[in-house]
Amino acid sequence: MKGEPIPVNLLSKWINSLVEGVDESVGGNEKKKILEKCGNACSRYHGHVERIQTIKKKTKNLDEILEIVNREEMWCGKWKREGNIIYSKCNKICGCPLIVSGMIKPSPTHCYCSHGYMKSVFGEILEKPFEVKLEKSIWKGDEVCHYTVKFEN
């Protein structure tokens, strides 16, 4: 048992049980804090924060950074900018690799995880105060997941 690889189906059941427990036992703001930490870890695991750091060594121009991020498909939708608002819509697909792979069951709770991912990535991109907002979610009955990032000019 010690040192053996953990079966994926065990991890799947464990994560799903954890999320169910969080849903049943933890209030909104605390739940958000817990899942945002998971999103931060995910952004780092996939190397997206480090990739942003590398991109920023080449350019500090926000539009150019977003163009590179879109080209490298770091998210399920393309990021667009209008003034001090950046937004993305994912049509009928979730940005969570655990959900997309079928490892975990979809839940609106996972949107907090994606929120943490956005905070981590855009914290690195913007390096100034900003706010992430989930406007729509397929796990809350909408046709798309729509995130906005509003920042100070």
PyMOL CGO cylinders between C-alpha atoms (Angstrom):
from pymol import cmd
from pymol.cgo import CYLINDER

trace = [
    CYLINDER, 0.00, 0.00, 0.00, 2.70, 2.49, 0.97, 0.3, 1, 1, 1, 1, 1, 1,
    CYLINDER, 2.70, 2.49, 0.97, 4.27, 4.09, -2.08, 0.3, 1, 1, 1, 1, 1, 1,
    CYLINDER, 4.27, 4.09, -2.08, 1.78, 2.56, -4.55, 0.3, 1, 1, 1, 1, 1, 1,
    CYLINDER, 1.78, 2.56, -4.55, 0.10, 4.82, -7.10, 0.3, 1, 1, 1, 1, 1, 1,
    CYLINDER, 0.10, 4.82, -7.10, -3.36, 5.98, -6.07, 0.3, 1, 1, 1, 1, 1, 1,
    CYLINDER, -3.36, 5.98, -6.07, -6.07, 4.71, -8.42, 0.3, 1, 1, 1, 1, 1, 1,
    CYLINDER, -6.07, 4.71, -8.42, -7.82, 7.47, -10.37, 0.3, 1, 1, 1, 1, 1, 1,
    CYLINDER, -7.82, 7.47, -10.37, -11.27, 6.14, -9.42, 0.3, 1, 1, 1, 1, 1, 1,
    CYLINDER, -11.27, 6.14, -9.42, -10.34, 6.50, -5.72, 0.3, 1, 1, 1, 1, 1, 1,
    CYLINDER, -10.34, 6.50, -5.72, -9.25, 10.10, -6.28, 0.3, 1, 1, 1, 1, 1, 1,
    CYLINDER, -9.25, 10.10, -6.28, -12.46, 10.76, -8.19, 0.3, 1, 1, 1, 1, 1, 1,
    CYLINDER, -12.46, 10.76, -8.19, -14.63, 9.39, -5.37, 0.3, 1, 1, 1, 1, 1, 1,
    CYLINDER, -14.63, 9.39, -5.37, -12.56, 11.21, -2.75, 0.3, 1, 1, 1, 1, 1, 1,
    CYLINDER, -12.56, 11.21, -2.75, -12.82, 14.60, -4.50, 0.3, 1, 1, 1, 1, 1, 1,
    CYLINDER, -12.82, 14.60, -4.50, -16.54, 14.19, -5.19, 0.3, 1, 1, 1, 1, 1, 1,
    CYLINDER, -16.54, 14.19, -5.19, -17.14, 13.25, -1.53, 0.3, 1, 1, 1, 1, 1, 1,
    CYLINDER, -17.14, 13.25, -1.53, -15.12, 16.24, -0.37, 0.3, 1, 1, 1, 1, 1, 1,
    CYLINDER, -15.12, 16.24, -0.37, -17.12, 18.64, -2.56, 0.3, 1, 1, 1, 1, 1, 1,
    CYLINDER, -17.12, 18.64, -2.56, -20.40, 17.10, -1.37, 0.3, 1, 1, 1, 1, 1, 1,
    CYLINDER, -20.40, 17.10, -1.37, -19.22, 17.54, 2.24, 0.3, 1, 1, 1, 1, 1, 1,
    CYLINDER, -19.22, 17.54, 2.24, -18.26, 21.15, 1.57, 0.3, 1, 1, 1, 1, 1, 1,
    CYLINDER, -18.26, 21.15, 1.57, -21.66, 21.78, -0.05, 0.3, 1, 1, 1, 1, 1, 1,
    CYLINDER, -21.66, 21.78, -0.05, -23.48, 20.25, 2.93, 0.3, 1, 1, 1, 1, 1, 1,
    CYLINDER, -23.48, 20.25, 2.93, -21.40, 21.75, 5.73, 0.3, 1, 1, 1, 1, 1, 1,
    CYLINDER, -21.40, 21.75, 5.73, -19.75, 25.00, 4.69, 0.3, 1, 1, 1, 1, 1, 1,
    CYLINDER, -19.75, 25.00, 4.69, -21.33, 28.42, 4.10, 0.3, 1, 1, 1, 1, 1, 1,
    CYLINDER, -21.33, 28.42, 4.10, -20.95, 30.54, 0.97, 0.3, 1, 1, 1, 1, 1, 1,
    CYLINDER, -20.95, 30.54, 0.97, -17.93, 32.73, 1.77, 0.3, 1, 1, 1, 1, 1, 1,
    CYLINDER, -17.93, 32.73, 1.77, -15.95, 29.93, 3.43, 0.3, 1, 1, 1, 1, 1, 1,
    CYLINDER, -15.95, 29.93, 3.43, -16.80, 27.56, 0.58, 0.3, 1, 1, 1, 1, 1, 1,
    CYLINDER, -16.80, 27.56, 0.58, -15.55, 30.16, -1.90, 0.3, 1, 1, 1, 1, 1, 1,
    CYLINDER, -15.55, 30.16, -1.90, -12.25, 30.57, -0.01, 0.3, 1, 1, 1, 1, 1, 1,
    CYLINDER, -12.25, 30.57, -0.01, -11.64, 26.80, 0.04, 0.3, 1, 1, 1, 1, 1, 1,
    CYLINDER, -11.64, 26.80, 0.04, -12.35, 26.27, -3.66, 0.3, 1, 1, 1, 1, 1, 1,
    CYLINDER, -12.35, 26.27, -3.66, -10.45, 29.39, -4.74, 0.3, 1, 1, 1, 1, 1, 1,
    CYLINDER, -10.45, 29.39, -4.74, -7.33, 27.85, -3.19, 0.3, 1, 1, 1, 1, 1, 1,
    CYLINDER, -7.33, 27.85, -3.19, -7.91, 24.80, -5.39, 0.3, 1, 1, 1, 1, 1, 1,
    CYLINDER, -7.91, 24.80, -5.39, -8.13, 27.04, -8.48, 0.3, 1, 1, 1, 1, 1, 1,
    CYLINDER, -8.13, 27.04, -8.48, -4.92, 28.78, -7.53, 0.3, 1, 1, 1, 1, 1, 1,
    CYLINDER, -4.92, 28.78, -7.53, -3.21, 25.39, -7.22, 0.3, 1, 1, 1, 1, 1, 1,
    CYLINDER, -3.21, 25.39, -7.22, -4.62, 24.32, -10.60, 0.3, 1, 1, 1, 1, 1, 1,
    CYLINDER, -4.62, 24.32, -10.60, -3.29, 27.44, -12.36, 0.3, 1, 1, 1, 1, 1, 1,
    CYLINDER, -3.29, 27.44, -12.36, 0.14, 26.72, -10.94, 0.3, 1, 1, 1, 1, 1, 1,
    CYLINDER, 0.14, 26.72, -10.94, 0.04, 22.97, -11.61, 0.3, 1, 1, 1, 1, 1, 1,
    CYLINDER, 0.04, 22.97, -11.61, -0.73, 23.60, -15.28, 0.3, 1, 1, 1, 1, 1, 1,
    CYLINDER, -0.73, 23.60, -15.28, 2.09, 26.16, -15.45, 0.3, 1, 1, 1, 1, 1, 1,
    CYLINDER, 2.09, 26.16, -15.45, -0.19, 29.04, -16.45, 0.3, 1, 1, 1, 1, 1, 1,
    CYLINDER, -0.19, 29.04, -16.45, 1.12, 31.50, -13.85, 0.3, 1, 1, 1, 1, 1, 1,
    CYLINDER, 1.12, 31.50, -13.85, 4.70, 30.71, -14.82, 0.3, 1, 1, 1, 1, 1, 1,
    CYLINDER, 4.70, 30.71, -14.82, 3.78, 31.03, -18.51, 0.3, 1, 1, 1, 1, 1, 1,
    CYLINDER, 3.78, 31.03, -18.51, 2.33, 34.50, -17.87, 0.3, 1, 1, 1, 1, 1, 1,
    CYLINDER, 2.33, 34.50, -17.87, 5.60, 35.47, -16.15, 0.3, 1, 1, 1, 1, 1, 1,
    CYLINDER, 5.60, 35.47, -16.15, 7.53, 34.35, -19.25, 0.3, 1, 1, 1, 1, 1, 1,
    CYLINDER, 7.53, 34.35, -19.25, 5.17, 36.22, -21.60, 0.3, 1, 1, 1, 1, 1, 1,
    CYLINDER, 5.17, 36.22, -21.60, 5.54, 39.39, -19.52, 0.3, 1, 1, 1, 1, 1, 1,
    CYLINDER, 5.54, 39.39, -19.52, 9.32, 39.28, -20.00, 0.3, 1, 1, 1, 1, 1, 1,
    CYLINDER, 9.32, 39.28, -20.00, 8.63, 39.76, -23.72, 0.3, 1, 1, 1, 1, 1, 1,
    CYLINDER, 8.63, 39.76, -23.72, 5.79, 42.29, -23.50, 0.3, 1, 1, 1, 1, 1, 1,
    CYLINDER, 5.79, 42.29, -23.50, 3.97, 44.33, -20.89, 0.3, 1, 1, 1, 1, 1, 1,
    CYLINDER, 3.97, 44.33, -20.89, 1.22, 45.28, -23.36, 0.3, 1, 1, 1, 1, 1, 1,
    CYLINDER, 1.22, 45.28, -23.36, -2.06, 43.85, -22.04, 0.3, 1, 1, 1, 1, 1, 1,
    CYLINDER, -2.06, 43.85, -22.04, -3.59, 43.29, -25.47, 0.3, 1, 1, 1, 1, 1, 1,
    CYLINDER, -3.59, 43.29, -25.47, -0.49, 41.42, -26.64, 0.3, 1, 1, 1, 1, 1, 1,
    CYLINDER, -0.49, 41.42, -26.64, -0.50, 39.29, -23.49, 0.3, 1, 1, 1, 1, 1, 1,
    CYLINDER, -0.50, 39.29, -23.49, -4.16, 38.37, -24.03, 0.3, 1, 1, 1, 1, 1, 1,
    CYLINDER, -4.16, 38.37, -24.03, -3.45, 37.57, -27.69, 0.3, 1, 1, 1, 1, 1, 1,
    CYLINDER, -3.45, 37.57, -27.69, -0.71, 35.13, -26.66, 0.3, 1, 1, 1, 1, 1, 1,
    CYLINDER, -0.71, 35.13, -26.66, -2.87, 33.60, -23.90, 0.3, 1, 1, 1, 1, 1, 1,
    CYLINDER, -2.87, 33.60, -23.90, -5.68, 33.07, -26.43, 0.3, 1, 1, 1, 1, 1, 1,
    CYLINDER, -5.68, 33.07, -26.43, -3.31, 31.55, -28.97, 0.3, 1, 1, 1, 1, 1, 1,
    CYLINDER, -3.31, 31.55, -28.97, -1.99, 29.12, -26.37, 0.3, 1, 1, 1, 1, 1, 1,
    CYLINDER, -1.99, 29.12, -26.37, -5.54, 28.19, -25.31, 0.3, 1, 1, 1, 1, 1, 1,
    CYLINDER, -5.54, 28.19, -25.31, -5.08, 28.57, -21.57, 0.3, 1, 1, 1, 1, 1, 1,
    CYLINDER, -5.08, 28.57, -21.57, -8.85, 28.69, -21.06, 0.3, 1, 1, 1, 1, 1, 1,
    CYLINDER, -8.85, 28.69, -21.06, -12.02, 27.26, -22.59, 0.3, 1, 1, 1, 1, 1, 1,
    CYLINDER, -12.02, 27.26, -22.59, -12.89, 30.56, -24.31, 0.3, 1, 1, 1, 1, 1, 1,
    CYLINDER, -12.89, 30.56, -24.31, -11.07, 33.50, -25.85, 0.3, 1, 1, 1, 1, 1, 1,
    CYLINDER, -11.07, 33.50, -25.85, -10.32, 36.56, -23.72, 0.3, 1, 1, 1, 1, 1, 1,
    CYLINDER, -10.32, 36.56, -23.72, -11.44, 39.91, -25.12, 0.3, 1, 1, 1, 1, 1, 1,
    CYLINDER, -11.44, 39.91, -25.12, -10.82, 43.38, -23.78, 0.3, 1, 1, 1, 1, 1, 1,
    CYLINDER, -10.82, 43.38, -23.78, -13.07, 46.44, -23.84, 0.3, 1, 1, 1, 1, 1, 1,
    CYLINDER, -13.07, 46.44, -23.84, -11.45, 49.29, -21.94, 0.3, 1, 1, 1, 1, 1, 1,
    CYLINDER, -11.45, 49.29, -21.94, -10.90, 48.19, -18.36, 0.3, 1, 1, 1, 1, 1, 1,
    CYLINDER, -10.90, 48.19, -18.36, -12.98, 45.01, -18.71, 0.3, 1, 1, 1, 1, 1, 1,
    CYLINDER, -12.98, 45.01, -18.71, -11.66, 41.65, -19.92, 0.3, 1, 1, 1, 1, 1, 1,
    CYLINDER, -11.66, 41.65, -19.92, -14.18, 38.89, -20.54, 0.3, 1, 1, 1, 1, 1, 1,
    CYLINDER, -14.18, 38.89, -20.54, -14.51, 35.36, -21.81, 0.3, 1, 1, 1, 1, 1, 1,
    CYLINDER, -14.51, 35.36, -21.81, -17.42, 33.09, -22.65, 0.3, 1, 1, 1, 1, 1, 1,
    CYLINDER, -17.42, 33.09, -22.65, -17.13, 29.32, -22.74, 0.3, 1, 1, 1, 1, 1, 1,
    CYLINDER, -17.13, 29.32, -22.74, -19.98, 27.91, -24.80, 0.3, 1, 1, 1, 1, 1, 1,
    CYLINDER, -19.98, 27.91, -24.80, -21.44, 24.72, -23.32, 0.3, 1, 1, 1, 1, 1, 1,
    CYLINDER, -21.44, 24.72, -23.32, -18.06, 23.64, -21.96, 0.3, 1, 1, 1, 1, 1, 1,
    CYLINDER, -18.06, 23.64, -21.96, -16.48, 24.00, -18.56, 0.3, 1, 1, 1, 1, 1, 1,
    CYLINDER, -16.48, 24.00, -18.56, -12.91, 25.25, -18.14, 0.3, 1, 1, 1, 1, 1, 1,
    CYLINDER, -12.91, 25.25, -18.14, -12.20, 22.73, -15.37, 0.3, 1, 1, 1, 1, 1, 1,
    CYLINDER, -12.20, 22.73, -15.37, -9.94, 19.91, -16.58, 0.3, 1, 1, 1, 1, 1, 1,
    CYLINDER, -9.94, 19.91, -16.58, -11.25, 17.60, -13.84, 0.3, 1, 1, 1, 1, 1, 1,
    CYLINDER, -11.25, 17.60, -13.84, -14.84, 18.05, -15.04, 0.3, 1, 1, 1, 1, 1, 1,
    CYLINDER, -14.84, 18.05, -15.04, -13.93, 17.90, -18.74, 0.3, 1, 1, 1, 1, 1, 1,
    CYLINDER, -13.93, 17.90, -18.74, -12.02, 14.64, -18.15, 0.3, 1, 1, 1, 1, 1, 1,
    CYLINDER, -12.02, 14.64, -18.15, -15.01, 13.12, -16.35, 0.3, 1, 1, 1, 1, 1, 1,
    CYLINDER, -15.01, 13.12, -16.35, -13.02, 12.64, -13.16, 0.3, 1, 1, 1, 1, 1, 1,
    CYLINDER, -13.02, 12.64, -13.16, -15.43, 14.68, -11.05, 0.3, 1, 1, 1, 1, 1, 1,
    CYLINDER, -15.43, 14.68, -11.05, -19.13, 15.45, -11.19, 0.3, 1, 1, 1, 1, 1, 1,
    CYLINDER, -19.13, 15.45, -11.19, -20.09, 18.96, -12.29, 0.3, 1, 1, 1, 1, 1, 1,
    CYLINDER, -20.09, 18.96, -12.29, -21.29, 21.25, -9.52, 0.3, 1, 1, 1, 1, 1, 1,
    CYLINDER, -21.29, 21.25, -9.52, -21.86, 24.98, -9.18, 0.3, 1, 1, 1, 1, 1, 1,
    CYLINDER, -21.86, 24.98, -9.18, -19.37, 24.78, -6.30, 0.3, 1, 1, 1, 1, 1, 1,
    CYLINDER, -19.37, 24.78, -6.30, -16.58, 24.21, -8.82, 0.3, 1, 1, 1, 1, 1, 1,
    CYLINDER, -16.58, 24.21, -8.82, -17.21, 27.70, -10.20, 0.3, 1, 1, 1, 1, 1, 1,
    CYLINDER, -17.21, 27.70, -10.20, -15.46, 28.99, -7.08, 0.3, 1, 1, 1, 1, 1, 1,
    CYLINDER, -15.46, 28.99, -7.08, -12.43, 26.94, -8.10, 0.3, 1, 1, 1, 1, 1, 1,
    CYLINDER, -12.43, 26.94, -8.10, -12.46, 28.56, -11.55, 0.3, 1, 1, 1, 1, 1, 1,
    CYLINDER, -12.46, 28.56, -11.55, -12.82, 31.91, -9.80, 0.3, 1, 1, 1, 1, 1, 1,
    CYLINDER, -12.82, 31.91, -9.80, -9.60, 31.18, -7.90, 0.3, 1, 1, 1, 1, 1, 1,
    CYLINDER, -9.60, 31.18, -7.90, -7.90, 30.20, -11.15, 0.3, 1, 1, 1, 1, 1, 1,
    CYLINDER, -7.90, 30.20, -11.15, -8.90, 33.57, -12.67, 0.3, 1, 1, 1, 1, 1, 1,
    CYLINDER, -8.90, 33.57, -12.67, -7.68, 35.47, -9.61, 0.3, 1, 1, 1, 1, 1, 1,
    CYLINDER, -7.68, 35.47, -9.61, -4.33, 33.72, -9.80, 0.3, 1, 1, 1, 1, 1, 1,
    CYLINDER, -4.33, 33.72, -9.80, -3.80, 34.19, -13.54, 0.3, 1, 1, 1, 1, 1, 1,
    CYLINDER, -3.80, 34.19, -13.54, -5.11, 37.77, -13.75, 0.3, 1, 1, 1, 1, 1, 1,
    CYLINDER, -5.11, 37.77, -13.75, -3.26, 38.75, -10.59, 0.3, 1, 1, 1, 1, 1, 1,
    CYLINDER, -3.26, 38.75, -10.59, -0.10, 37.83, -12.48, 0.3, 1, 1, 1, 1, 1, 1,
    CYLINDER, -0.10, 37.83, -12.48, -1.21, 39.54, -15.71, 0.3, 1, 1, 1, 1, 1, 1,
    CYLINDER, -1.21, 39.54, -15.71, -2.50, 42.81, -14.25, 0.3, 1, 1, 1, 1, 1, 1,
    CYLINDER, -2.50, 42.81, -14.25, -0.42, 43.38, -11.10, 0.3, 1, 1, 1, 1, 1, 1,
    CYLINDER, -0.42, 43.38, -11.10, -2.97, 45.93, -9.93, 0.3, 1, 1, 1, 1, 1, 1,
    CYLINDER, -2.97, 45.93, -9.93, -6.37, 45.82, -8.22, 0.3, 1, 1, 1, 1, 1, 1,
    CYLINDER, -6.37, 45.82, -8.22, -9.04, 43.91, -10.12, 0.3, 1, 1, 1, 1, 1, 1,
    CYLINDER, -9.04, 43.91, -10.12, -12.29, 42.05, -9.59, 0.3, 1, 1, 1, 1, 1, 1,
    CYLINDER, -12.29, 42.05, -9.59, -13.32, 38.72, -11.10, 0.3, 1, 1, 1, 1, 1, 1,
    CYLINDER, -13.32, 38.72, -11.10, -17.01, 38.06, -11.56, 0.3, 1, 1, 1, 1, 1, 1,
    CYLINDER, -17.01, 38.06, -11.56, -18.86, 35.00, -12.79, 0.3, 1, 1, 1, 1, 1, 1,
    CYLINDER, -18.86, 35.00, -12.79, -21.72, 36.45, -14.82, 0.3, 1, 1, 1, 1, 1, 1,
    CYLINDER, -21.72, 36.45, -14.82, -23.17, 33.12, -16.04, 0.3, 1, 1, 1, 1, 1, 1,
    CYLINDER, -23.17, 33.12, -16.04, -22.47, 29.43, -15.46, 0.3, 1, 1, 1, 1, 1, 1,
    CYLINDER, -22.47, 29.43, -15.46, -23.54, 26.28, -17.28, 0.3, 1, 1, 1, 1, 1, 1,
    CYLINDER, -23.54, 26.28, -17.28, -23.65, 24.58, -13.85, 0.3, 1, 1, 1, 1, 1, 1,
    CYLINDER, -23.65, 24.58, -13.85, -26.25, 27.12, -12.75, 0.3, 1, 1, 1, 1, 1, 1,
    CYLINDER, -26.25, 27.12, -12.75, -28.45, 26.54, -15.81, 0.3, 1, 1, 1, 1, 1, 1,
    CYLINDER, -28.45, 26.54, -15.81, -26.99, 29.05, -18.28, 0.3, 1, 1, 1, 1, 1, 1,
    CYLINDER, -26.99, 29.05, -18.28, -25.91, 28.23, -21.84, 0.3, 1, 1, 1, 1, 1, 1,
    CYLINDER, -25.91, 28.23, -21.84, -22.40, 29.63, -21.27, 0.3, 1, 1, 1, 1, 1, 1,
    CYLINDER, -22.40, 29.63, -21.27, -19.85, 30.31, -18.59, 0.3, 1, 1, 1, 1, 1, 1,
    CYLINDER, -19.85, 30.31, -18.59, -19.15, 34.03, -18.74, 0.3, 1, 1, 1, 1, 1, 1,
    CYLINDER, -19.15, 34.03, -18.74, -16.39, 35.61, -16.65, 0.3, 1, 1, 1, 1, 1, 1,
    CYLINDER, -16.39, 35.61, -16.65, -15.48, 39.27, -16.45, 0.3, 1, 1, 1, 1, 1, 1,
    CYLINDER, -15.48, 39.27, -16.45, -12.33, 40.80, -15.01, 0.3, 1, 1, 1, 1, 1, 1,
    CYLINDER, -12.33, 40.80, -15.01, -12.66, 44.49, -14.19, 0.3, 1, 1, 1, 1, 1, 1,
    CYLINDER, -12.66, 44.49, -14.19, -9.51, 46.44, -13.38, 0.3, 1, 1, 1, 1, 1, 1,
    CYLINDER, -9.51, 46.44, -13.38, -8.39, 49.98, -12.66, 0.3, 1, 1, 1, 1, 1, 1,
    CYLINDER, -8.39, 49.98, -12.66, -6.85, 51.87, -15.58, 0.3, 1, 1, 1, 1, 1, 1,
]
cmd.load_cgo(trace, "trace")
